[in-house]
């Protein structure tokens, strides 16, 4: 009998894709802000705003995940063999 914990596990490929996607998005945003034809204070403001947005998104994702974990219905084992 297999051990089912009730939580689906992500594959290494899915994790790698998520990390790579985040890295590409952050790099593209950083390059775009750096090459923006504006004063340094405008670029600095945009960089801080992006960092604030990223940290807020991580916090929101954690709060939603925690709420779902506490309100999730119980996981029942497969039908018992008779």
VOMARBA-615474 format. One line per field, with one value per residue: residue number from 1; residue in one letter; x, y, z of N, C-alpha, C in turn. Coordinates in nm, 4 decimals, padded with zeros to 6 digits. Example, Ala and Ser with C-alpha at 12.3 -4.5 7.8 and 13.67 -1.06 7.14 Angstrom:
<recs>
i = c(1 | 2)
aa = c(A | S)
nx = c(01.3190 | 01.2850)
ny = c(-00.5690 | -00.2250)
nz = c(00.7800 | 00.7080)
cax = c(01.2300 | 01.3670)
cay = c(-00.4500 | -00.1060)
caz = c(00.7800 | 00.7140)
cx = c(01.3200 | 01.2900)
cy = c(-00.3300 | 00.0030)
cz = c(00.7800 | 00.7870)
</recs>
This chain:
<recs>
i = c(1 | 2 | 3 | 4 | 5 | 6 | 7 | 8 | 9 | 10 | 11 | 12 | 13 | 14 | 15 | 16 | 17 | 18 | 19 | 20 | 21 | 22 | 23 | 24 | 25 | 26 | 27 | 28 | 29 | 30 | 31 | 32 | 33 | 34 | 35 | 36 | 37 | 38 | 39 | 40 | 41 | 42 | 43 | 44 | 45 | 46 | 47 | 48 | 49 | 50 | 51 | 52 | 53 | 54 | 55 | 56 | 57 | 58 | 59 | 60 | 61 | 62 | 63 | 64 | 65 | 66 | 67 | 68 | 69 | 70 | 71 | 72 | 73 | 74 | 75 | 76 | 77 | 78 | 79 | 80 | 81 | 82)
aa = c(X | X | X | X | X | X | X | X | X | X | X | X | X | X | X | X | X | X | X | X | X | X | X | X | X | X | X | X | X | X | X | X | X | X | X | X | X | X | X | X | X | X | X | X | X | X | X | X | X | X | X | X | X | X | X | X | X | X | X | X | X | X | X | X | X | X | X | X | X | X | X | X | X | X | X | X | X | X | X | X | X | X)
nx = c(00.0840 | 00.0515 | 00.1912 | -00.0081 | -00.0097 | -00.1973 | -00.1430 | -00.0619 | 00.2510 | 00.4865 | 00.6630 | 01.0157 | 01.0712 | 00.8549 | 00.8978 | 01.1506 | 01.0805 | 00.9128 | 01.0889 | 01.2750 | 01.1090 | 01.0344 | 01.2873 | 01.3556 | 01.1507 | 01.2030 | 01.4628 | 01.4163 | 01.2502 | 01.4245 | 01.6262 | 01.4730 | 01.3977 | 01.6528 | 01.7443 | 01.5645 | 01.4726 | 01.5024 | 01.5219 | 01.7508 | 01.6228 | 01.3637 | 01.3940 | 01.4929 | 01.2720 | 01.0845 | 01.2164 | 01.2106 | 00.9341 | 00.8750 | 01.0088 | 00.8583 | 00.6099 | 00.6674 | 00.7345 | 00.4907 | 00.3256 | 00.4317 | 00.3714 | 00.0890 | 00.0335 | 00.1243 | -00.0495 | -00.2976 | -00.2501 | -00.2096 | -00.4627 | -00.6198 | -00.5102 | -00.5974 | -00.8721 | -00.9284 | -01.1011 | -01.1071 | -00.8723 | -00.9426 | -00.8479 | -00.7888 | -01.0497 | -01.1028 | -00.9727 | -01.1662)
ny = c(-00.1158 | 00.2222 | 00.5237 | 00.7871 | 01.1218 | 01.3127 | 01.5632 | 01.6892 | 01.6558 | 01.8756 | 01.8405 | 01.8196 | 01.9445 | 02.1207 | 02.2902 | 02.3930 | 02.5269 | 02.7250 | 02.8737 | 02.9556 | 03.1076 | 03.3148 | 03.4300 | 03.5167 | 03.7037 | 03.8946 | 03.9740 | 04.0815 | 04.2962 | 04.4452 | 04.5109 | 04.6608 | 04.8786 | 04.9810 | 05.0600 | 05.2568 | 05.5727 | 05.7987 | 06.0074 | 05.9314 | 05.9112 | 05.8455 | 05.5936 | 05.4587 | 05.4776 | 05.3221 | 05.0735 | 05.0174 | 05.0052 | 04.7756 | 04.5792 | 04.5961 | 04.5149 | 04.2488 | 04.1329 | 04.1704 | 04.0087 | 03.7523 | 03.7372 | 03.7511 | 03.5134 | 03.3245 | 03.3721 | 03.3049 | 03.0331 | 02.9347 | 02.9814 | 02.8108 | 02.5674 | 02.5440 | 02.5385 | 02.3277 | 02.0338 | 01.7216 | 01.4664 | 01.1568 | 00.8142 | 00.5653 | 00.3324 | 00.0773 | -00.2569 | -00.5508)
nz = c(00.0000 | -00.0792 | 00.0554 | 00.1136 | 00.1500 | 00.1135 | 00.0144 | -00.2964 | -00.4550 | -00.6040 | -00.9105 | -00.9893 | -01.2293 | -01.2595 | -01.0419 | -01.1156 | -01.3524 | -01.2518 | -01.0917 | -01.2870 | -01.4545 | -01.2798 | -01.2377 | -01.4989 | -01.5441 | -01.3410 | -01.4168 | -01.6736 | -01.6062 | -01.4444 | -01.6314 | -01.8102 | -01.6463 | -01.5894 | -01.8429 | -01.9033 | -02.0245 | -01.8244 | -01.5298 | -01.2588 | -01.0090 | -01.0767 | -01.1931 | -00.9675 | -00.7965 | -00.9401 | -00.9272 | -00.6511 | -00.6215 | -00.7730 | -00.6218 | -00.3859 | -00.4823 | -00.5517 | -00.3000 | -00.1710 | -00.3275 | -00.2732 | 00.0008 | -00.0057 | -00.1484 | 00.0387 | 00.2552 | 00.1419 | 00.0845 | 00.3457 | 00.4557 | 00.2973 | 00.3715 | 00.6364 | 00.6127 | 00.4519 | 00.3464 | 00.5302 | 00.4430 | 00.3226 | 00.3577 | 00.0961 | -00.0090 | 00.2289 | 00.2241 | 00.2195)
cax = c(00.0000 | 00.1344 | 00.1680 | -00.0648 | -00.0150 | -00.3088 | -00.0965 | 00.0138 | 00.3865 | 00.5300 | 00.7803 | 01.1352 | 01.0594 | 00.7608 | 00.9691 | 01.2527 | 01.0144 | 00.8640 | 01.2053 | 01.3297 | 01.0142 | 01.0487 | 01.4171 | 01.3487 | 01.0642 | 01.2747 | 01.5742 | 01.3616 | 01.2040 | 01.5431 | 01.6890 | 01.3838 | 01.4104 | 01.7885 | 01.7574 | 01.4604 | 01.5257 | 01.4443 | 01.6171 | 01.7866 | 01.5259 | 01.2462 | 01.4310 | 01.5017 | 01.1349 | 01.0256 | 01.2806 | 01.1545 | 00.7951 | 00.8760 | 01.0441 | 00.7421 | 00.5084 | 00.7088 | 00.7198 | 00.3477 | 00.2710 | 00.4717 | 00.2936 | -00.0483 | 00.0295 | 00.1389 | -00.1721 | -00.4012 | -00.2164 | -00.2352 | -00.6078 | -00.6692 | -00.4661 | -00.6765 | -01.0131 | -00.9414 | -01.1719 | -01.0144 | -00.8366 | -00.9744 | -00.7674 | -00.8663 | -01.1410 | -01.0340 | -00.9957 | -01.2403)
cay = c(00.0000 | 00.3425 | 00.6256 | 00.9083 | 01.2262 | 01.4017 | 01.6834 | 01.6566 | 01.7104 | 01.9292 | 01.7752 | 01.9040 | 02.0247 | 02.2296 | 02.3828 | 02.4596 | 02.6186 | 02.8386 | 02.9541 | 03.0168 | 03.2097 | 03.4283 | 03.4929 | 03.5866 | 03.8206 | 03.9952 | 04.0252 | 04.1674 | 04.4197 | 04.5207 | 04.5661 | 04.7657 | 04.9969 | 05.0342 | 05.1243 | 05.3576 | 05.7070 | 05.8837 | 06.0433 | 05.8215 | 05.8966 | 05.7767 | 05.4509 | 05.4044 | 05.4638 | 05.2055 | 04.9532 | 04.9940 | 04.9641 | 04.6362 | 04.4950 | 04.5961 | 04.4329 | 04.1083 | 04.0864 | 04.1650 | 03.8908 | 03.6342 | 03.7373 | 03.7159 | 03.3706 | 03.2484 | 03.3868 | 03.2245 | 02.8923 | 02.9014 | 02.9766 | 02.6895 | 02.4528 | 02.5329 | 02.5154 | 02.2155 | 01.9198 | 01.6146 | 01.3717 | 01.0220 | 00.7128 | 00.4891 | 00.2348 | -00.0361 | -00.3893 | -00.6415)
caz = c(00.0000 | -00.0887 | 00.1573 | 00.0551 | 00.2514 | 00.0866 | -00.0544 | -00.4168 | -00.4564 | -00.7317 | -00.9680 | -00.9975 | -01.3513 | -01.2320 | -00.9535 | -01.1962 | -01.4447 | -01.1743 | -01.0530 | -01.4085 | -01.4983 | -01.1890 | -01.2639 | -01.6270 | -01.5273 | -01.2620 | -01.4972 | -01.7792 | -01.5429 | -01.4026 | -01.7514 | -01.8600 | -01.5596 | -01.6049 | -01.9738 | -01.9182 | -02.0468 | -01.7198 | -01.4243 | -01.1680 | -00.9006 | -01.1320 | -01.2035 | -00.8312 | -00.7483 | -01.0062 | -00.8749 | -00.5173 | -00.6402 | -00.8180 | -00.5069 | -00.2965 | -00.5462 | -00.5417 | -00.1621 | -00.1429 | -00.3956 | -00.1953 | 00.1251 | -00.0394 | -00.1818 | 00.1633 | 00.3334 | 00.0759 | 00.1062 | 00.4855 | 00.4762 | 00.2337 | 00.4520 | 00.7590 | 00.5820 | 00.3584 | 00.4029 | 00.5666 | 00.3385 | 00.3668 | 00.2897 | -00.0026 | 00.0479 | 00.2915 | 00.1642 | 00.3090)
cx = c(00.0896 | 00.0955 | 00.1164 | -00.0816 | -00.1313 | -00.2701 | -00.0207 | 00.1499 | 00.4192 | 00.6522 | 00.8970 | 01.1285 | 00.9650 | 00.8262 | 01.0735 | 01.1945 | 00.9654 | 00.9787 | 01.2628 | 01.2389 | 01.0245 | 01.1791 | 01.4149 | 01.2639 | 01.1351 | 01.3895 | 01.5236 | 01.3133 | 01.3223 | 01.6126 | 01.6046 | 01.3936 | 01.5476 | 01.8028 | 01.6517 | 01.5243 | 01.4574 | 01.5533 | 01.6399 | 01.6817 | 01.3993 | 01.2746 | 01.4392 | 01.3622 | 01.0682 | 01.0857 | 01.2260 | 01.0100 | 00.7858 | 00.9093 | 00.9283 | 00.6313 | 00.5414 | 00.6903 | 00.5724 | 00.2832 | 00.3073 | 00.3910 | 00.1493 | -00.0601 | 00.0399 | 00.0123 | -00.2849 | -00.3749 | -00.2461 | -00.3847 | -00.6666 | -00.6292 | -00.5522 | -00.8225 | -01.0343 | -01.0186 | -01.0731 | -00.9913 | -00.8592 | -00.8864 | -00.8529 | -00.9565 | -01.0646 | -01.0683 | -01.0665 | -01.2044)
cy = c(00.1236 | 00.4409 | 00.7506 | 01.0123 | 01.3222 | 01.5285 | 01.6414 | 01.7259 | 01.7614 | 01.8541 | 01.8741 | 01.9943 | 02.1436 | 02.3349 | 02.4622 | 02.5611 | 02.7426 | 02.9312 | 03.0264 | 03.1295 | 03.3343 | 03.5031 | 03.5729 | 03.7136 | 03.9311 | 04.0563 | 04.1193 | 04.3005 | 04.5068 | 04.5854 | 04.6798 | 04.8926 | 05.0613 | 05.1118 | 05.2322 | 05.4962 | 05.8037 | 05.9144 | 05.9244 | 05.8023 | 05.8258 | 05.6271 | 05.3873 | 05.3832 | 05.3410 | 05.0755 | 04.9181 | 04.9466 | 04.8188 | 04.5435 | 04.4865 | 04.5077 | 04.2841 | 04.0569 | 04.0782 | 04.0426 | 03.7630 | 03.6249 | 03.6975 | 03.5672 | 03.2850 | 03.2542 | 03.3020 | 03.0760 | 02.8499 | 02.8921 | 02.8493 | 02.5655 | 02.4350 | 02.5022 | 02.3991 | 02.1017 | 01.8078 | 01.5194 | 01.2322 | 00.9223 | 00.6391 | 00.3876 | 00.1186 | -00.1664 | -00.4771 | -00.7838)
cz = c(00.0000 | 00.0206 | 00.0887 | 00.1643 | 00.2287 | 00.0147 | -00.1799 | -00.4137 | -00.5964 | -00.7799 | -00.9706 | -01.1205 | -01.3294 | -01.1434 | -01.0326 | -01.2924 | -01.3716 | -01.1347 | -01.1746 | -01.4581 | -01.4115 | -01.2174 | -01.3942 | -01.6141 | -01.4484 | -01.3417 | -01.6063 | -01.7221 | -01.5016 | -01.5225 | -01.8080 | -01.7775 | -01.5783 | -01.7356 | -02.0001 | -01.9312 | -01.9496 | -01.6179 | -01.3313 | -01.0585 | -00.9491 | -01.1428 | -01.0658 | -00.7729 | -00.8094 | -00.9540 | -00.7367 | -00.5285 | -00.6852 | -00.7018 | -00.4075 | -00.3525 | -00.5335 | -00.3990 | -00.1226 | -00.2072 | -00.3206 | -00.0659 | 00.0993 | -00.0722 | -00.0559 | 00.2468 | 00.2732 | 00.0980 | 00.2495 | 00.5140 | 00.4147 | 00.3133 | 00.5756 | 00.7310 | 00.4865 | 00.4236 | 00.4362 | 00.4502 | 00.3925 | 00.2909 | 00.1860 | 00.0668 | 00.1098 | 00.2215 | 00.2644 | 00.2826)
</recs>
